[in-house]
Structure formats: C-alpha cells, structure tokens
Amino acid sequence: MDTYADPVLLQDKMIRLVLEQFADKPPRFGQFPIHPAFHSIRVGLDLIKYGFPLPVCLGGSGHDFDEETDLNMGVIYRDFGQMVTVYIQMTSLHPRFNGEHTDESENELFERVKVFVETTGDIGPLAIKSVDSMDSVRGAKYCPADWAPKLLKRAERWLALARPYLSRDYNDLVLDFAEVIRRESLRINYPVPTDAKPQH
C-alpha cells in the first residue's frame, strides 16, 4: 500500500471491491434480506471506530475474500499492499478446509492467529477476528438455531485471547465484545417464552 495514498480513497476502493465480490451471493435474512457484503463492511467500519490502523481496518473489510470468493490475493497486494494481504490471509480458514467452518478448521485458525500475535507482537489479525466474532454473535439470532452456541463458544475464546493484548489501547472493543457475549448468553440460556405478554 502506498503510504501516501488517501485513506478515504483506499476505504472506498475496498468497499467497492467487497460489494463487487459478494454481489452474486444470496442475501442473509433477518427481519428483511441483508446484502451478504454487509458483515465484511461492518467489520471494517468497527475497526475504524475502535481506532485501529488503516491496514487492519482494510484487512477487516476483506477478511472473507480468501475463503468465500475467488479473488486473487495478487489484486489485494497490488491495490492495498503486503500487510493488508497478510491480515486477510491470516484471518481466513486454511485452504485445506475448503471454507468449511468446522471445529477443526476454527481451531487451526485460532492457533495460527495466537502464534502470529505471540511471535510478532502484531495484534492486527487478533483485532480482526475479535470484531468478526463479535459481529457474528450479534447476528446469531438470524442463523440456524444450532449455530448460536458454537458462535458464542468461539467468541468467548477469542475474547479471552484478546484481553491481554487489546485492553490497554483498545479497551472499548474489549468491553463491547464482553457485553455482546453477555447478552447472547442470556438470549440463549434464558429465552423469552413464546406465550410471554407485556407487563404493565
């Protein structure tokens, strides 16, 4: 990435690329159909909100490219530079898992990010996976019912790893992530009865 490039233009270029790459994917349903690119864009925007450096934010926006699209990573390297490419590849499932989010593939990804952060001191991939996990948990109620407990368990593990690395400089993220986990745990474990009536 050109260190003199306009950050806003880079953000715009990344958002356009995300929209283009996910244009043919089916919508995700909540109260109404949601464009499949929104999750990726939200991750990037949240990273901006929490004050992470631009390459981390761009990597967050593109974190699903490597496992959900056919985009050549050479395009990322050319347009956004080495670190954005590293962040996207580091936060993607290993190619041998063919994009399948199994316990094995998630464990491999977790351990890979953990080793990367411990050996390099670079918290970029951990920040991306924390925000990615937090956003997935926020939307768990719109997923198949059996997904929610898995997403929650994975989020708890990411938060435990993130606390010592992110609390000093990015405590707002740590606190927000903990609150999202708390609320989802309540939703799963204490569901509202189907015959519940408003209390006056």
C-alpha positions as MATLAB code, in Angstrom:
seq = 'MDTYADPVLLQDKMIRLVLEQFADKPPRFGQFPIHPAFHSIRVGLDLIKYGFPLPVCLGGSGHDFDEETDLNMGVIYRDFGQMVTVYIQMTSLHPRFNGEHTDESENELFERVKVFVETTGDIGPLAIKSVDSMDSVRGAKYCPADWAPKLLKRAERWLALARPYLSRDYNDLVLDFAEVIRRESLRINYPVPTDAKPQH';
ca = [
       0.000    0.000    0.000;
       1.338    3.397   -0.954;
       2.000    5.191    2.343;
       0.954    8.440    0.668;
      -2.354    7.106   -0.667;
      -5.508    8.844    0.547;
      -7.040    6.701    3.321;
     -10.562    7.614    2.236;
      -9.881    6.544   -1.339;
      -8.463    3.246   -0.086;
     -11.527    2.663    2.071;
     -13.771    3.476   -0.868;
     -11.830    1.104   -3.112;
     -12.085   -1.698   -0.545;
     -15.825   -1.220   -0.012;
     -16.411   -1.264   -3.781;
     -14.368   -4.458   -4.034;
     -16.330   -6.119   -1.216;
     -19.646   -5.200   -2.843;
     -18.418   -6.474   -6.202;
     -17.099   -9.777   -4.823;
     -20.254  -10.551   -2.838;
     -22.763   -9.273   -5.407;
     -23.837  -12.758   -6.530;
     -24.025  -14.310   -3.056;
     -27.504  -14.952   -1.607;
     -28.831  -12.415    0.905;
     -28.812  -13.143    4.615;
     -32.203  -12.948    6.244;
     -33.123  -11.217    9.456;
     -36.171   -9.001    9.579;
     -35.529   -8.411    5.863;
     -32.930   -9.560    3.292;
     -29.426   -8.247    4.063;
     -26.757   -7.823    1.410;
     -24.125  -10.527    2.023;
     -21.334   -7.915    1.946;
     -22.641   -6.056    4.993;
     -20.892   -8.276    7.539;
     -17.493   -7.638    5.928;
     -18.135   -3.900    5.698;
     -19.321   -3.751    9.327;
     -16.131   -5.460   10.496;
     -14.011   -2.876    8.699;
     -16.113    0.031    9.968;
     -15.998   -1.233   13.565;
     -12.222   -1.482   13.379;
     -12.152    2.139   12.197;
     -14.464    3.109   15.073;
     -12.145    1.485   17.614;
      -9.136    3.343   16.199;
      -7.067    0.604   14.581;
      -4.509    1.451   11.877;
      -5.766    1.601    8.308;
      -4.212   -1.715    7.122;
      -6.034   -3.551    9.941;
      -9.323   -1.867    9.003;
      -8.899   -2.702    5.322;
      -7.927   -6.264    6.210;
     -11.078   -6.497    8.315;
     -13.251   -5.421    5.407;
     -11.648   -8.069    3.222;
     -11.355  -10.826    5.813;
     -13.765  -13.159    3.967;
     -12.240  -12.761    0.496;
      -9.833  -15.665    0.751;
     -12.416  -18.241    1.859;
     -15.662  -17.029    0.268;
     -14.615  -15.605   -3.105;
     -12.300  -16.455   -5.988;
     -10.457  -13.141   -5.722;
      -6.764  -13.485   -6.453;
      -4.767  -12.198   -3.478;
      -2.422  -10.588   -6.000;
      -5.131   -7.965   -6.521;
      -5.111   -7.174   -2.801;
      -1.325   -6.974   -2.747;
      -1.289   -4.653   -5.771;
      -4.037   -2.318   -4.573;
      -3.625   -2.392   -0.781;
      -0.146   -3.698   -0.022;
       1.584   -6.501    1.823;
       0.147   -6.022    5.325;
      -3.484   -5.977    4.181;
      -2.791   -9.164    2.228;
      -1.178  -10.775    5.283;
      -4.120   -9.798    7.505;
      -6.681  -11.226    5.091;
      -4.805  -14.496    4.694;
      -4.059  -14.767    8.414;
      -7.749  -14.396    9.341;
      -9.043  -16.860    6.743;
      -9.582  -20.584    7.151;
      -6.720  -22.683    5.817;
      -7.413  -23.643    2.166;
      -7.386  -27.366    3.021;
     -10.719  -26.890    4.824;
     -12.470  -25.561    1.674;
     -14.219  -22.785    3.587;
     -15.960  -25.194    5.984;
     -16.364  -23.758    9.488;
     -15.791  -26.953   11.463;
     -14.303  -27.267   14.939;
     -11.059  -28.446   13.333;
     -10.826  -25.529   10.904;
     -11.719  -22.975   13.591;
      -9.154  -24.471   15.990;
      -6.444  -24.291   13.333;
      -7.300  -20.645   12.616;
      -7.338  -19.745   16.310;
      -3.953  -21.347   16.955;
      -2.450  -19.726   13.859;
      -3.562  -16.236   14.926;
      -2.413  -16.899   18.503;
       1.085  -17.928   17.383;
       1.300  -14.989   14.958;
       0.442  -12.463   17.681;
       2.742  -14.067   20.251;
       5.719  -14.241   17.890;
       5.358  -10.928   16.038;
       3.565   -8.702   18.547;
       1.278   -7.637   15.675;
      -2.309   -7.572   17.006;
      -3.927   -6.915   13.622;
      -5.275  -10.437   12.982;
      -6.490  -10.747   16.581;
      -8.342   -7.438   16.316;
      -9.964   -8.519   13.041;
     -11.051  -11.911   14.393;
     -12.387  -10.319   17.589;
     -14.558   -7.856   15.674;
     -15.545  -10.560   13.169;
     -16.611  -12.868   16.007;
     -18.447  -10.084   17.820;
     -20.435   -9.201   14.705;
     -21.269  -12.866   14.064;
     -22.597  -13.232   17.613;
     -24.713  -10.089   17.186;
     -26.410  -11.722   14.205;
     -26.661  -15.231   15.659;
     -30.393  -14.974   16.277;
     -30.882  -14.840   12.499;
     -28.804  -18.014   11.939;
     -29.922  -21.639   12.267;
     -30.560  -22.356   15.955;
     -27.659  -24.781   16.331;
     -25.147  -22.136   15.186;
     -25.627  -19.793   18.138;
     -23.928  -21.919   20.835;
     -20.936  -22.557   18.560;
     -20.586  -18.879   17.685;
     -20.816  -17.967   21.370;
     -18.193  -20.520   22.416;
     -15.800  -19.313   19.726;
     -16.386  -15.694   20.726;
     -15.569  -16.447   24.356;
     -12.271  -17.962   23.263;
     -11.379  -15.000   21.047;
     -12.202  -12.574   23.865;
     -10.030  -14.497   26.340;
      -7.105  -14.310   23.901;
      -7.746  -10.645   23.088;
      -7.999   -9.250   26.640;
      -4.287   -9.068   27.497;
      -3.349   -7.741   24.058;
      -6.142   -5.221   23.424;
      -7.229   -3.963   26.852;
      -4.650   -1.209   27.194;
      -5.098    0.592   23.881;
      -8.437   -0.780   22.660;
     -10.430   -1.372   25.826;
     -13.654   -0.095   24.231;
     -13.550   -3.105   21.898;
     -12.874   -5.500   24.772;
     -15.771   -4.060   26.798;
     -18.173   -4.085   23.848;
     -17.191   -7.648   22.938;
     -17.761   -8.790   26.532;
     -21.192   -7.143   26.575;
     -22.231   -8.748   23.273;
     -21.208  -12.140   24.674;
     -23.099  -11.494   27.918;
     -26.295  -10.546   26.106;
     -26.098  -13.502   23.721;
     -25.538  -15.879   26.629;
     -28.693  -14.527   28.263;
     -30.625  -14.866   24.983;
     -29.577  -18.487   24.556;
     -29.922  -19.591   28.166;
     -33.000  -17.602   29.162;
     -35.175  -17.370   26.051;
     -38.353  -15.327   26.141;
     -41.323  -17.713   26.486;
     -43.421  -17.915   23.328;
     -46.555  -17.030   25.328;
     -44.933  -14.041   27.061;
     -47.168  -10.994   27.398;
     -46.101   -7.401   28.009;
     -46.037   -6.453   31.698;
     -47.763   -3.231   32.750;
];
